[in-house]
Amino acid sequence: MKNLPPEALQQVAAYFQTLAEPTRLRILNLLREGERNVGELAQLCGYTAANISRHLSLMTQQGLVRRESRGTSVYYSIADESVYALCDLVCGSIARQYERATKTQHAIFSRE
């Protein structure tokens, strides 16, 4: 980030903003298992196909997923595998914070 121009920083912020939505993170987790079409993703997420399509459109614009048309269906897959390294890093950090907080709470309540 140190030497990025303001325009690039705006793109970085848009990328992180795209990742800041739980449904999109869920879609990324599902795509980790392999490509899927909108209907499959909608069913697995419990949302409408229109809702999932909106999320996928934004994720495609940010370069997170790619789309491939096959006949009447469109299949989505991960375009940038590095997103998983980023997410795993952040999730690991949050898991450690959660674990510390849980231990602290447990220690406080066990004294009472």
BAKE-30068 format. One record per residue (C-alpha): y, x negated, z negated; residue in three letters. Coordinates in Angstrom, 2 decimals, always signed. Each point is the difference from the previous one (the first is absolute). Layout:
REM residues N
<c2 = Y c1 = X c3 = Z code = ALA>
...
This chain:
REM residues 112
<c2 = +0.00 c1 = +0.00 c3 = +0.00 code = MET>
<c2 = +2.28 c1 = -2.90 c3 = -0.73 code = LYS>
<c2 = +1.18 c1 = -0.64 c3 = +3.56 code = ASN>
<c2 = -0.36 c1 = +3.45 c3 = +1.52 code = LEU>
<c2 = +3.06 c1 = +1.58 c3 = +1.57 code = PRO>
<c2 = +1.16 c1 = +3.40 c3 = -1.33 code = PRO>
<c2 = -1.62 c1 = +1.83 c3 = +2.95 code = GLU>
<c2 = -3.38 c1 = -1.50 c3 = -0.83 code = ALA>
<c2 = +0.41 c1 = +0.89 c3 = -3.67 code = LEU>
<c2 = +0.59 c1 = +3.60 c3 = +1.07 code = GLN>
<c2 = -3.30 c1 = -0.10 c3 = +1.87 code = GLN>
<c2 = -1.74 c1 = -1.43 c3 = -3.07 code = VAL>
<c2 = +1.45 c1 = +2.81 c3 = -2.12 code = ALA>
<c2 = -1.18 c1 = +2.62 c3 = +2.54 code = ALA>
<c2 = -3.50 c1 = -1.54 c3 = -0.08 code = TYR>
<c2 = -0.16 c1 = +0.21 c3 = -3.79 code = PHE>
<c2 = +1.46 c1 = +3.50 c3 = +0.08 code = GLN>
<c2 = -2.87 c1 = +1.01 c3 = +2.28 code = THR>
<c2 = -2.46 c1 = -1.38 c3 = -2.56 code = LEU>
<c2 = +1.78 c1 = +1.80 c3 = -2.85 code = ALA>
<c2 = -1.71 c1 = +3.33 c3 = +0.67 code = GLU>
<c2 = -3.40 c1 = +0.78 c3 = -1.59 code = PRO>
<c2 = -1.34 c1 = +1.92 c3 = +3.00 code = THR>
<c2 = +0.66 c1 = -2.97 c3 = +2.27 code = ARG>
<c2 = -1.77 c1 = -2.32 c3 = -2.42 code = LEU>
<c2 = -2.94 c1 = +2.39 c3 = +0.00 code = ARG>
<c2 = -0.03 c1 = -0.04 c3 = +3.80 code = ILE>
<c2 = +0.00 c1 = -3.80 c3 = -0.04 code = LEU>
<c2 = -2.98 c1 = +0.01 c3 = -2.37 code = ASN>
<c2 = -1.88 c1 = +2.39 c3 = +2.28 code = LEU>
<c2 = +0.77 c1 = -2.12 c3 = +3.05 code = LEU>
<c2 = -1.34 c1 = -3.04 c3 = -1.83 code = ARG>
<c2 = -3.43 c1 = +1.54 c3 = +0.57 code = GLU>
<c2 = +0.61 c1 = +0.31 c3 = +3.75 code = GLY>
<c2 = +1.93 c1 = +1.96 c3 = +2.59 code = GLU>
<c2 = +0.47 c1 = +3.74 c3 = -0.39 code = ARG>
<c2 = +1.71 c1 = +2.84 c3 = +1.80 code = ASN>
<c2 = +2.66 c1 = +2.29 c3 = -1.47 code = VAL>
<c2 = -2.46 c1 = +2.79 c3 = -0.73 code = GLY>
<c2 = -2.30 c1 = -2.28 c3 = -1.97 code = GLU>
<c2 = +2.90 c1 = -1.45 c3 = -1.98 code = LEU>
<c2 = +1.43 c1 = +3.46 c3 = -0.70 code = ALA>
<c2 = -3.33 c1 = +1.24 c3 = -1.27 code = GLN>
<c2 = -0.58 c1 = -3.04 c3 = -2.20 code = LEU>
<c2 = +3.55 c1 = +0.13 c3 = -1.41 code = CYS>
<c2 = +0.11 c1 = +3.77 c3 = -0.41 code = GLY>
<c2 = +3.16 c1 = +0.44 c3 = +2.06 code = TYR>
<c2 = +0.80 c1 = +1.63 c3 = +3.31 code = THR>
<c2 = -0.39 c1 = -1.94 c3 = +3.23 code = ALA>
<c2 = +3.75 c1 = +0.42 c3 = +0.60 code = ALA>
<c2 = +0.79 c1 = -1.63 c3 = -3.34 code = ASN>
<c2 = -2.36 c1 = -2.91 c3 = +0.65 code = ILE>
<c2 = +1.39 c1 = -0.41 c3 = +3.52 code = SER>
<c2 = +3.51 c1 = -0.43 c3 = -1.39 code = ARG>
<c2 = -1.21 c1 = -2.70 c3 = -2.37 code = HIS>
<c2 = -1.94 c1 = -1.74 c3 = +2.77 code = LEU>
<c2 = +3.02 c1 = +0.09 c3 = +2.30 code = SER>
<c2 = +2.12 c1 = -1.84 c3 = -2.54 code = LEU>
<c2 = -2.80 c1 = -2.45 c3 = -0.74 code = MET>
<c2 = -0.35 c1 = -0.68 c3 = +3.73 code = THR>
<c2 = +3.75 c1 = -0.62 c3 = +0.34 code = GLN>
<c2 = -0.19 c1 = -2.57 c3 = -2.80 code = GLN>
<c2 = -2.96 c1 = -1.76 c3 = +1.61 code = GLY>
<c2 = -2.49 c1 = +0.86 c3 = -2.74 code = LEU>
<c2 = -2.35 c1 = +2.02 c3 = +2.19 code = VAL>
<c2 = -0.76 c1 = +0.22 c3 = +3.70 code = ARG>
<c2 = -0.98 c1 = +3.04 c3 = +1.95 code = ARG>
<c2 = -2.46 c1 = +0.25 c3 = +2.86 code = GLU>
<c2 = -0.46 c1 = +3.10 c3 = +2.15 code = SER>
<c2 = -3.54 c1 = +0.89 c3 = +0.96 code = ARG>
<c2 = -0.25 c1 = +3.18 c3 = +2.01 code = GLY>
<c2 = +1.62 c1 = +2.72 c3 = -2.07 code = THR>
<c2 = -0.16 c1 = -1.94 c3 = -3.27 code = SER>
<c2 = +2.16 c1 = -2.75 c3 = -1.40 code = VAL>
<c2 = -1.57 c1 = -2.56 c3 = -2.29 code = TYR>
<c2 = +1.89 c1 = -2.09 c3 = -2.52 code = TYR>
<c2 = -0.89 c1 = -3.41 c3 = -1.34 code = SER>
<c2 = +1.72 c1 = -2.76 c3 = -1.91 code = ILE>
<c2 = +2.37 c1 = -2.05 c3 = +2.11 code = ALA>
<c2 = +0.89 c1 = -2.56 c3 = -2.66 code = ASP>
<c2 = -2.85 c1 = -1.01 c3 = -2.32 code = GLU>
<c2 = +2.44 c1 = -1.95 c3 = -2.19 code = SER>
<c2 = +1.13 c1 = +3.30 c3 = -1.50 code = VAL>
<c2 = -3.24 c1 = +0.02 c3 = -1.99 code = TYR>
<c2 = +0.74 c1 = -3.42 c3 = -1.49 code = ALA>
<c2 = +3.45 c1 = +1.25 c3 = -1.00 code = LEU>
<c2 = -1.36 c1 = +3.24 c3 = -1.47 code = CYS>
<c2 = -2.82 c1 = -1.82 c3 = -1.82 code = ASP>
<c2 = +2.53 c1 = -2.41 c3 = -1.50 code = LEU>
<c2 = +2.25 c1 = +2.81 c3 = -1.22 code = VAL>
<c2 = -2.92 c1 = +2.15 c3 = -1.20 code = CYS>
<c2 = -1.44 c1 = -2.96 c3 = -1.90 code = GLY>
<c2 = +3.32 c1 = -0.58 c3 = -1.72 code = SER>
<c2 = +0.30 c1 = +3.67 c3 = -0.94 code = ILE>
<c2 = -3.58 c1 = +0.06 c3 = -1.27 code = ALA>
<c2 = +0.74 c1 = -2.98 c3 = -2.26 code = ARG>
<c2 = +3.17 c1 = +1.69 c3 = -1.33 code = GLN>
<c2 = -1.96 c1 = +3.19 c3 = -0.64 code = TYR>
<c2 = -2.73 c1 = -1.93 c3 = -1.79 code = GLU>
<c2 = +2.54 c1 = -1.77 c3 = -2.24 code = ARG>
<c2 = +1.72 c1 = +3.31 c3 = -0.82 code = ALA>
<c2 = -3.34 c1 = +1.64 c3 = -0.79 code = THR>
<c2 = -0.99 c1 = -2.86 c3 = -2.31 code = LYS>
<c2 = +3.37 c1 = +0.19 c3 = -1.75 code = THR>
<c2 = -0.32 c1 = +3.76 c3 = -0.48 code = GLN>
<c2 = -3.56 c1 = -0.40 c3 = -1.25 code = HIS>
<c2 = +1.10 c1 = -2.66 c3 = -2.50 code = ALA>
<c2 = +2.83 c1 = +2.22 c3 = -1.27 code = ILE>
<c2 = -2.18 c1 = +3.08 c3 = -0.40 code = PHE>
<c2 = -2.88 c1 = -1.88 c3 = -1.60 code = SER>
<c2 = +2.35 c1 = -1.18 c3 = -2.80 code = ARG>
<c2 = +0.92 c1 = +3.56 c3 = -0.94 code = GLU>
